[in-house]
């Protein structure tokens, strides 16, 4: 069966005896022949007709100079971007790789199910019968950071039902990429041969993407090993870009000594010493040129992997758009994972420790950004110790409604005396004032992360603009005691049956005039609920910022709330979507009703303008914050 949204690039170099079988296996696995491109870098003009004869009818080919594997893959991906239509996933295969029948469908499913995965690969097998594992994905040794295949040369296991698993890197023999990945992050062509895919996958991981192996998918491949010259040359380039100072200095000499010793033991001679030394010298030059190119980056530590997933995705996108390498390390909170709070706290400390260790080992400057202070103001001390004083902690709610660990005035007073503490970030002027009242000044006010506004126009049946559908006013999110229940009941009395009034979120009590669905709302459903609303109501008496309002902005759904809050930053304090006045007064209720009427009639246009403006401002704030030696530090 053809996989309609799959295109393929086959890199071929002087392997005419295996190319035909590889192409046949791709077609049998679901690649349409007219979506196959053979990139031939053999530089053998007289044998191009032989390549054409091996290709299935409808397949394409280009012939280029041999600039290595990475250059061929980049050219192939660019060709498909320009010439092929309707594809979402790109298979990259070498001329000696043969996927088993269901392999490509399984890889495609893995990418479709996890939008955070950039590339996925199968378990690679080798040998005449394919009964020996070549690679189950890659890892790095602890001290020198040398790449090693997982499961290398072990017996092939039986059928597996295991889901895709994250790995440090994948063998480049057969890979499936999400569309746009290779255009945005092209493979470094400096390597020419060996380790370019390893380098590429570290770049993807540093930008927050997952690299995964699919244990259910298998493909056969053959390898002749690593040429000695590229062994010592490329490991130096790799560690100059991704490794520690120790790894950059010691890995190549170690590989040279080990290779020479192996030659002496096995072959009684050292025939590889010359190319190993040549590679050692060439690698030093390349590494010296690579080091100044490293711009550092940010490690985002998110201890609320469920509640702040969308927030972290938007934050990561801002940093990537600013050219700042960013990687995300998340931990699900107890309400999502089901674990005890103490276990969660210990895992949080461990996560900080690993992030801090990574910043100290990296040859490029890295900083840690914590999206939520698990221990309140104590986090400033903990993050300083674990990750350094150049880190940041985001304080969403400096004065939490519910008493929480580390939020008391004694702790904030202690942290006020902490010298060179990490930066405290806030998202609104109200939050900055609250921090100052606690004696801990915010180091920067950066706008709440926000994804670019959606270009899709919701169906009228969803937003209730057709005559048969009443406008939907929704209140979304968890109940807290700052929610203005009296206001909600007054509004329901006034709007009557002309509107559908719904409250959806965990912990809400019954509210007269409103349909209440008091349950936890998953992320994907939350987006659907927002997009399907005519108006989102923010009936809070006090808040520093609203994640629901930000999400509504991304869908250009109008939000009605108070102008004296952070909503004024989103829409402007004079917006007709916002209400000013005294809580509970008759004039106050009338103001809310007028804002709702405006939102129904003209609110989407205003929300769309506000969304684009706020996204530009937030992008500028995060770019300035993460830039080296920026004035917001």
N, C-alpha and C positions, 0 to 999 in steps of 0.2 A: 504493500500500500504506500502511495506517495505521501510524503510529509509536505504539505503545500507551502508552509512558511519557512522552509529550510533551503539554504544555498550552501555550496561547498567550494573550497579551494584545495587543490591537490598540488603540493610542491614536489616537482620531479627533477632529479639530477642523475642522469646517466644510469637509470635502472630500468631498462626497457623490458627486462624479463619479469618484473614484478608489477609494473604500472597497470597492465590490463586486468590482473586479478584484483587490484585495489579498486579500480573504477567499477568493475562488476559487483564487488561487495557493497560499494556505496549505493549503486542503483538498487540492488536487492534489499538494502536496508531502508530505502525510502526516499533517496535523493532523486528528484526529477533530472533526467539527462541534460535538459536545457538550463539547469541551475548549477551545473558542474563547470568549473574553470580549472584547467590545468595550467599552472605557472611553471614553465620549463626554463631552468637556468643552466642547462647542460652545455650551452655554447657549442653545439654540434649541428650546424646548419644542415649538413647532408643527411641527418637522421630525423629531421623534423617530420618528414612524411611517415616515418615509422611511428612517431607519437600519434599522429592523426589517425592512423589505422587502428591503434589500440583504443581509441576513444569511442564511447557509445554515440549513436546518431543524435545530433542536436547539442552535444557538449561543445564547450569553447576552449580555446587555448591562446596563451600569449607567450612570447619568447623574449627573455630578458638576459642581460649580462649577469654573471654569477656574483652577486653581492651578499650571498648567504641566505640562511633560512628566514631570518627576520625580514629582510628586504622583500623576499618572495611573498611572504604572508601579507605584509603591508600593501604590496602592489595588488595582490589578489582581492583583499578586502576593499580597497579603493575602487577596483574594477566593478565589483558587485554593487557598491553604493551608487555608481554612475549608470550602470547598464542593466541591472536586474531590478525587478519590482515585486512587491508583495511579500518579501521575506522578512523574518524577524530574528532568525538564528543563523549563525554561520559556522559550518563545520570546516575545520582545518585538519588536513591529513597529509602525511608524507607518503612517498611512493611505495612504501613497504608496510602499510598498515591495512588490516582487513577487519572491519567491525562485524560482529556476529549479527544475526538477522534482526533481533529486537534491540540492539545496542543503541541505534540512533534515536529511536522512539523514546527510549528510557532517558537518554540525555536531554532530549527536547522537553520531556515532561518535567525533569528536574529544574530546568531553567524557568519553565512556565509557572511552576508552583512557588518559586522563591525569587521575587523580583530583586532581592539583594545579592543574588549570585551573578557574577560576571562571566564565569567560565566553568565548565564542568567536563570531566573526562571519565573514561571507563577504567576498569581494571585491565591492565595490559598483560597479556600472556605471550609466551614464546615457546620455542621448541617445535619439533615436527608435528606433535599432536596437540599443541597448545595447552599442555597440562602443567606448565611451570609458570609461576607468577614472575613477570618482569617488574611491574610497579603497581602498587595500590595507592598511588599518590606519593608525594615527597615530604620529607622532614629535613631538619638541620641538626647536626651534632651540637652538643651543648656548649663546648668550649670554643672550637674553631669555626663553628657555623658552616660545616661542609655539607653539601646536599647529599642526601641518601634516599634511595627508594624504600618505601615501606613494603614489607613482604617479599623482598627481592630473592628470587630463585627458590622460593618455597613452593610446595605442591598447591595446585589450584584447588580451591575449596568447592564444596557443593553449592547448589542454588541458594541464593540469599534473598531475604525480604527486607534487609536493612535499608533505611533511607539514605539519601546522599549525606556525605560527611565532609566537614571542612578539613582541608589539608594546607600545608604551607606552599606547595607547588605541585604542578602536574607535568608529566613528560609530554613533550610537544608532538609526539607521534600522531595523536588523534585527540582533538579538542573541539568543543562546541562553545561558541561565544554568543552572548546577547548582541543584537545588532547595535552598532554605534560604539561599542567598547574599543575596537581596534582603530576606529577613526579618532576617538577622543584620546586614547592611550596607545599610540603605535608602539610596536616592538622596537627596542633599541638595536639598531643595525650594526653597532660597533662590534658586537660579539662575533659576528659572521657565522660561527658554528659553536654549539655547546653553551648552555647556561642562559641563552637569551630568553627562553620561556620562563626559567626560574626567576630571572630579573623582572620580567614582565609581570609575573604573578605577585611579586613583592610590591610592585608599584600599584597594582590593583588593590591589594590588601591595605596598603598605606592610605589609599583613598576611600577606604571603608567598604570595598566590595568583598564578597566571599569567593573563595576558590574551592570547589568541591569535587570529590570523586563519588561516582555512583557505583556502589558495590554490586548492584544487580546487572550492570552492563559490562560486557567483555569485548575486547578487540585483540587480535593477534598482531604482533609486530616483531621486527628483527632489528638488531642493533650491532654495529661493528665496534662499539666502544668509543672512547674519547681520544682524539689525537693528542699526543703529549704536549705539543706546542700550545694548543688551546686550553689544556688542563691548567697549566701554571699561569698563562696569560689572563684568562677570563675570570679566574677566581679572585684575582687582584682587583679587576674592574668591578666585579660584583660587590666585594666587601667595601670598596671605596664608596659605593653608592648606598649600600644597605647594612653593612656590618659595623662592628666595633673597631676601635683602633688596633686592639690585639689581633683580631681576625684579619684585618687588612695587612698587617705586617707579618704574621706568622703562618697563615694558611698555605701560601704558595711554597715557601721553603719546606714546610712539612710534606706537602704532596710530592715535591721533587725528591726528598730523601726517601720517602716511602716507595715511590716508583722505582728508584735506582736499586733499593734493597730488594724489591720484588724481582727485578730483572736478574740480579745476581743469583738469587736463590733458585729461580725457575730456569733461567736460560744461560747462566754462567757468563753473562756479558752485560754491558751497560749501553746498549745501542740507542736507548732513548735519551741519554744524557744531553746530547746536543740540542734537540728540539725543546727539551724541558728548560734548559738554560736560556735558549732564545725566547721562549715564552715568558720566562721570569723577567727578562730585561724589557720586553715589549709591554708586559703588564704594568711595570712600574711607570712607564710613560703615560699609558692610558689612565691609570689610577690617579696620577698627579693632576691630569686634566679634568677628571670626573669630580674630585673633591670640591673645588670651588663652585660647581654647579649645584651642590646640595643646598636647598633652601630651608631645610628643617620642616616642621609641620606640627600638627596638633593631634594628641591622643584624646578622644572624647570618651570619658568614663560616665556611663549612664547606669546608675543603680536602680532606676525605675524603668526596667525594660518594657513593661507593659504600658504604664501610664504616660511615659514620655517617649514612646517610640516615634510618634509623628514629629514631636518637637526635635528629636535627635536627627531624624531624616532631613528636616528642613535646615537645621544647623550645619549638618555635614554638607548639604548642597551649597549653602552660602560659602563655606570655606573652599570647596572644590572649585566653584565658579570664580573665586578670587585667586585661584592658582596655588592655594595652600594645601599641601598633602594632609589628609585627615583620615584617621582610622577610628572606628567605633568599637568600644568594648562594653557590652551591656550585661546586666544582671537583672533577672526578673525579681520583682518584689514578692513578699510572702503571699499576698492576695492572688497572685498569678501562679507562682510556683508551688504553693501549698507547703512550703518549708517553714520551719520555726523562725521567728524573728532573729534569734541569736545566730542561727546558721547563716541567715542573710547578712547580718552584720559582719560575721567572720569572713564570708566570701567577699564582701565589699572591701574590707581591709586587705585581703589577699589580692583583689583586683587592682587596688591602688598600688600595692607593693610591686606587682608585675609591671604596671605602667611606669612607675618611678625607675625601676631597674632598667627598663627599655630606654628611657631617656638618658640614663647615665652611660649605657653601652653604645648608644648610637653615635656615629661619626658626624651626623648632622644635628643641629639644635632642634630639640623637641620640647613641647610644652604640653601639660596636661590640663584639660578642662573638665570639671565635674559638673554634671547637669543638675544635681540635686544634693543639698547638704543633709545626708542621712543623720548626722549627729548635730545638726544645727550649727551654732558658732564653734563648737568643738572641731568641726571639719577644717577650719582654718589652720589649727595646730596639726591635725592629723595629716592633711594634704601637704603642709610644709615639710613635715618629717619624712613622709613617704615619697613625695614627688618634687619637692623643691619649692622655693619661694616665688619662682616665675610662673607657677600654675595659677589657675583661676577656679573659683567656685561660684556658681550661679545661685543667687538668693531670690527665689520667686516671691516668697512671703515672709519678710523679716519679722512680722508680728502675727504668727499663726493664730487662727481662731481657737484651735484645739491645742492645749498645752502639749509640747513635744520635747524630746530630749535635746538639751543644749540650746533651748530658745529663751532661757531665763536671763534676767538682767545681770546676775552674778557672772554667768559665763561670758556674756558680751563684754562686761567690764574687764574680765581677765584677758580676753582676746584683744582689747584695746591696747594693752601693754605689750603685746607680742610684736617684736621688731621684725621687719622684712617678712611680713605675713603674705600669703598668696592674695591675688587680686580678688575682690568681691564684686561680682557683676550683677546689675539689676536691669530691669526692662522698662521701668517707668520712673517719672520724677517723684511720684508718690512713694514708691519703694525706696528711692534714694533718700527721701526725707525720713522715712522710717528707720533706715540704717543709721543716718546721722543722729537720730534721737537715741539710738542704742550706743552711740559713741564709736561705731565702726563705720567709717566712711566707705562708700562704694568707690572702687577704683575706676569704674567706667559704667556709663549708662549706654547699653546697646539695645536696639529694638528687638523685640521678640522675633525669633526666627520664623520665617514664613515661606512657603513654597510659592512659585510663580502662579498667578491667577490662572485658573482653568480656562481654556479657550472653548470648551464645550458649552453649548446652551442647553440647559435642562429641558426635558420635554414638558409641554404645558400641562400634561396630565399629572406630572409630578408636583408642579408648583401651584397648581390650582387656579390657573388663569382662564380656563375654559368656563363657560356659563354653568356647566353641570358640576363644577367643582368649586367648593368654597376655599378661600385662602386659608392656609395652615399657619397658625402661630405656634411655634414650638419653644419650649424651654428644655435644654439638654444639659446633662452633666450631673454629677453626684450632689446630693442634698447636703448643705451645710447651714448652720444656724444664722448666717447672714442673708439668706434668701428671704425676700420680702413677700411673705404669704398673704398679708393683708392687701398689698397692691395687686397681686395676682387675682384674688377673689373679686376685688373692685373692678378690675378690667373685664373679667368674665361677665359680670353683671351688666356692663355697659355694651359690650360687643354683641351679646346675645347669641342668636343662632346664625348670625352672618359669617362666623368664622369657626373653624375647627381649632380648638385650644387643647394642646397636648403637652404633657410633661413626661419626659423619658430619662430615667437615671436612677442610680442606686440610692436607696434610703429615703426617698421622698414620702411624706405623709399624704393623706387624702387632702385635696384642695378643691373647694366648692367651685363648680363651673368648669373644671379641667378634667380631662381624661388622663389619669396618672398610671404610668407603666414603670413601677419601681424595681428596676433590675439593672444589672451591669450591661453596658452596651459595648460589644467588641469594636475594634478599630474600623474594620471594613464597613460594618453596619452604620457606624457613626457618620462616615462620609456620605453614605446613602441618605441617612436621615437629614443631614444638613442640606445636601443638594436638593432634596425633595421638599424643603420648607419654603414657604413664601416669606416668612419673617422669623428671625431668631430673636428671642427676648432674653435680655440679661437683667433679671430683676434682683440685683444684689445691692445690699446696702453699703457694702465695703469690699473692695478688691483691688489688687495691684495690677493684675493683668488677667485676661480671660483667654484660655486656650481655645474655648469654643468660638469666641469671636474671631480669633485668628483663622480657625478652620473655615468659618463662614466666609471670611474675606477671600480665602483661596477659591471658593466656589462662586464668588460675586453674589452671595446671598445677603440681603440687608440685615443689619443688626440694630435693634432698638435698645437703648440703655441710657445711663446718666452721663451728661457731658462733663461732670467734674471728675470722672474716673479716667482710666487709661484709654477708654473708648474715644476720648477727645484727641488722643495721639493718632488713632486710626483714621478717624473721619474728619477731624477738625472740630473745635469746640462749638462752631456756629452751625454745624450740620443739622438739617431738619430731621435726621434720624435720631438725634440725641435730645434728652429732656433735662431741663434745669428747673429747680424749684425745691420746695420743702417736701420732705417725705410725708406721705399720707394726707396732704391737703387736697381739697377739691381741685384746685388749679393744677396740682401735680398729676392727678389722674387724667385730667383733660389734656395735659401736655403729652402723656403717654399715648392717649388715643389719637391725637393729631400725628404723632410720630409714626404710629402703626399705619394710619391711613396713607401717609406719604410713602412709607416703605412698600406698601402693596401697589401703589400706582407708579411711583418713579424710583423706588429704592434700589433696584438692580443696577441702573445706570450709575448712580452715585457710589454704590458698593464696588462696581468695576473700576471706576476711576480711583477710588481710595486704595483698592488692592494693588494696582500698578504702582501708585506713588509710595505706599508703605513698603512694598517689596524692594523698590530701588533704594529707599533709605536704609532698610535693614541690611541689604547687601553691602552698602557702603560702610555701615557701622562695623560689620564683622570683618570686612576686608582690612579696615584700618586697625582693628584690634589685633588681628593675627599677623599683620605685617611686621617684619623685623624692625626693632627699635621704633615702634610706633608711639605716638604721643599719648595714647590712652593707657599705657602701662602704669 
